[in-house]
Amino acid sequence: MKKIVIFASGSGSNAEKIILHFKNNYQGNVVAVFTNNLHAKVLEKASQLQVSTETFNKNELSEGTVLNKINKINPDLIVLAGFLLKFPEEIIKQYPDKIINIHPALLPKYGGKGMYGINVHKAVLENKEIETGITIHYVNKNYDEGEFIFQKSVSIINCKTPEEIAQKIHALEMEYFPKEIEKLLIPKI
Ligand code: GAR
């Protein structure tokens, strides 16, 4: 069975959904959740679902401690699910085409540094967009610029607050992220 490692910094609703999806699926299994945030809700969620957790600080991420821990696991896929730090080039080099991220907008719009979570939705609303969506993409050394794997859009004509947009995005993430991860795990003939 393929090994999935998740990186998350916050509430972890995507992480939880992915863990649950692969509890009933033989293509893969979430073997660990890594977080830079000691208070992240994702820690509780992972523990409740019997998935092991690792916490680390920025230095441990940039100076190789995290890479060593990942190498011990040797995952088939690394999933960034609401992970808010820049992912180190050293790890990207060692896991080419094996690291993916979900972004809560239709990249290349609304990507880059500082564009995460509610900030994205505020910008989308300020620009009076009529639709937004999600982008699942490979991770390269520049924020939000790796090759796209999947996009899905949604109308936000009736949304009046960033929170309303967030709800629509959340629904798309819950529906599509686990399925798209599963597709990546299936060997290509
Ligand atoms: C998700 O909406 C994800 O797309 C976003 O953070 C949220 C995490 O929610 N990621 C980014 O903004 C990355 N730039 P969760 O912790 O409840 O899964």
Residues whose N, C-alpha, C, O or C-beta is under 5 A from the ligand:
A	BS01	GAR	G10 S11 G12 S13 N14 A15 A81 G82 F83 I102 H103 P104 M115 Y116 G117
